[in-house]
Amino acid sequence: MSDPQRLARAVFDAFIEDGGEFRQQPVSNLTLAGRTLLSVTTPEGELSVSGAVIAAGQASRRLAGSVGINAPIIAERGYHVMLEGAKADFEMPVVSMDRGVILTPMTDGLRIAGTVEFARAGRLETWARADEVLAHARALFPDLGGVQTGRWMGERPTLPDFLPMIGRAPNAENLYLACGHQHLGLTLAALTGEIIAALVAGRDTGIEMAPMSVNRFG
Ligand SMILES: Cc1cc2nc3c(=O)[nH]c(=O)nc-3n(C[C@H](O)[C@H](O)[C@H](O)COP(=O)(O)OP(=O)(O)OC[C@H]3O[C@@H](n4cnc5c(N)ncnc54)[C@H](O)[C@@H]3O)c2cc1C
């Protein structure tokens, strides 16, 4: 995956072309009537919905909790640094298990990623961790060179048993959860989309769903 943003853009464009509508609003509340989700609350007001999927990373914990589902997700924060012009002529990701860093050749340079930092939601980035990731790469490849063109912090949303939570809410027939994909959210995104589509359409998902159950944490 040499350009995840391009992939996301292609999926987004296909969604819009198929008649999808995009609204970027933080949802603060979910309103149920009996076993049906009626609406979600956004800064623009109450939005009526025919159904919803909670897929909000570590914020899924609070949204799920608001409708009585225990999703004890924490953020395992990780960092990456982008280098342009690095002398790294490998064509696939290279992992150092000892140092916990992954070097991946991307369309716009070399991406060096790693570290796990447990942090509460909203805490400021610890950029020293990005510097550490880069220092490990330079120690591994002393002639790496290159110029740093960017750095990033991301939150890997992780549940205690390291499995995602995918399924229908036990108390609402039109509410689904797809969260907790830890270190593999990009890898598992398409499969999770297929599973959720099958559940919404009432089809068999073709896989054992119990390990990912939405009520496994009580
Ligand atoms: C350094 C690093 C390297 C990684 N490398 C890989 C890799 O090589 N392969 C791989 O598969 N995975 C990788 N991951 C993991 C991957 O990034 C995550 O698993 C994935 O981002 C989780 O996706 P998500 O959509 O569940 O959550 P997020 O990516 O956290 O997205 C959650 C979304 O919900 C939105 N949101 C939050 N609250 C609300 C609200 N109240 N209302 C509406 N929207 C809301 C947020 O704005 C955000 O857009 C990596 C992660 C890190 C940090």
PDBQT file of the ligand as one rigid body, heavy atoms in Angstrom, charges set to zero:
ROOT
HETATM    1  C1  LIG A 301       1.889   4.409  13.084  1.00  0.00    +0.000 C 
HETATM    2  C2  LIG A 301       0.741   3.551  12.638  1.00  0.00    +0.000 A 
HETATM    3  C3  LIG A 301       0.918   2.639  11.606  1.00  0.00    +0.000 A 
HETATM    4  C4  LIG A 301      -0.126   1.826  11.183  1.00  0.00    +0.000 A 
HETATM    5  N1  LIG A 301       0.086   0.947  10.158  1.00  0.00    +0.000 NA
HETATM    6  C5  LIG A 301      -0.914   0.150   9.750  1.00  0.00    +0.000 A 
HETATM    7  C6  LIG A 301      -0.709  -0.759   8.691  1.00  0.00    +0.000 A 
HETATM    8  O1  LIG A 301       0.374  -0.859   8.114  1.00  0.00    +0.000 OA
HETATM    9  N2  LIG A 301      -1.747  -1.556   8.315  1.00  0.00    +0.000 N 
HETATM   10  C7  LIG A 301      -2.956  -1.510   8.936  1.00  0.00    +0.000 A 
HETATM   11  O2  LIG A 301      -3.855  -2.260   8.571  1.00  0.00    +0.000 OA
HETATM   12  N3  LIG A 301      -3.181  -0.635   9.947  1.00  0.00    +0.000 NA
HETATM   13  C8  LIG A 301      -2.194   0.183  10.384  1.00  0.00    +0.000 A 
HETATM   14  N4  LIG A 301      -2.402   1.041  11.417  1.00  0.00    +0.000 N 
HETATM   15  C9  LIG A 301      -3.675   0.966  12.178  1.00  0.00    +0.000 C 
HETATM   16  C10 LIG A 301      -4.788   1.764  11.535  1.00  0.00    +0.000 C 
HETATM   17  O3  LIG A 301      -4.372   3.100  11.357  1.00  0.00    +0.000 OA
HETATM   18  C11 LIG A 301      -6.032   1.719  12.469  1.00  0.00    +0.000 C 
HETATM   19  O4  LIG A 301      -6.353   0.373  12.764  1.00  0.00    +0.000 OA
HETATM   20  C12 LIG A 301      -7.205   2.380  11.773  1.00  0.00    +0.000 C 
HETATM   21  O5  LIG A 301      -6.936   3.740  11.563  1.00  0.00    +0.000 OA
HETATM   22  C13 LIG A 301      -8.475   2.253  12.600  1.00  0.00    +0.000 C 
HETATM   23  O6  LIG A 301      -9.502   2.759  11.801  1.00  0.00    +0.000 OA
HETATM   24  P1  LIG A 301     -10.857   3.290  12.420  1.00  0.00    +0.000 P 
HETATM   25  O7  LIG A 301     -11.626   3.870  11.275  1.00  0.00    +0.000 OA
HETATM   26  O8  LIG A 301     -11.478   2.227  13.255  1.00  0.00    +0.000 OA
HETATM   27  O9  LIG A 301     -10.437   4.448  13.450  1.00  0.00    +0.000 OA
HETATM   28  P2  LIG A 301      -9.760   5.839  13.132  1.00  0.00    +0.000 P 
HETATM   29  O10 LIG A 301      -8.777   5.737  12.025  1.00  0.00    +0.000 OA
HETATM   30  O11 LIG A 301      -9.294   6.352  14.464  1.00  0.00    +0.000 OA
HETATM   31  O12 LIG A 301     -10.948   6.731  12.581  1.00  0.00    +0.000 OA
HETATM   32  C14 LIG A 301     -12.022   7.094  13.433  1.00  0.00    +0.000 C 
HETATM   33  C15 LIG A 301     -12.794   8.184  12.727  1.00  0.00    +0.000 C 
HETATM   34  O13 LIG A 301     -13.957   8.501  13.504  1.00  0.00    +0.000 OA
HETATM   35  C16 LIG A 301     -14.081   9.903  13.582  1.00  0.00    +0.000 C 
HETATM   36  N5  LIG A 301     -14.813  10.235  14.807  1.00  0.00    +0.000 N 
HETATM   37  C17 LIG A 301     -14.347  10.192  16.076  1.00  0.00    +0.000 A 
HETATM   38  N6  LIG A 301     -15.320  10.586  16.942  1.00  0.00    +0.000 NA
HETATM   39  C18 LIG A 301     -16.417  10.852  16.189  1.00  0.00    +0.000 A 
HETATM   40  C19 LIG A 301     -17.736  11.301  16.507  1.00  0.00    +0.000 A 
HETATM   41  N7  LIG A 301     -18.120  11.538  17.775  1.00  0.00    +0.000 N 
HETATM   42  N8  LIG A 301     -18.594  11.501  15.476  1.00  0.00    +0.000 NA
HETATM   43  C20 LIG A 301     -18.221  11.259  14.195  1.00  0.00    +0.000 A 
HETATM   44  N9  LIG A 301     -16.977  10.825  13.827  1.00  0.00    +0.000 NA
HETATM   45  C21 LIG A 301     -16.099  10.645  14.827  1.00  0.00    +0.000 A 
HETATM   46  C22 LIG A 301     -12.647  10.410  13.591  1.00  0.00    +0.000 C 
HETATM   47  O14 LIG A 301     -12.614  11.766  13.200  1.00  0.00    +0.000 OA
HETATM   48  C23 LIG A 301     -11.999   9.487  12.579  1.00  0.00    +0.000 C 
HETATM   49  O15 LIG A 301     -12.173   9.966  11.278  1.00  0.00    +0.000 OA
HETATM   50  C24 LIG A 301      -1.393   1.901  11.823  1.00  0.00    +0.000 A 
HETATM   51  C25 LIG A 301      -1.580   2.836  12.859  1.00  0.00    +0.000 A 
HETATM   52  C26 LIG A 301      -0.532   3.651  13.266  1.00  0.00    +0.000 A 
HETATM   53  C27 LIG A 301      -0.785   4.644  14.367  1.00  0.00    +0.000 C 
ENDROOT
TORSDOF 0
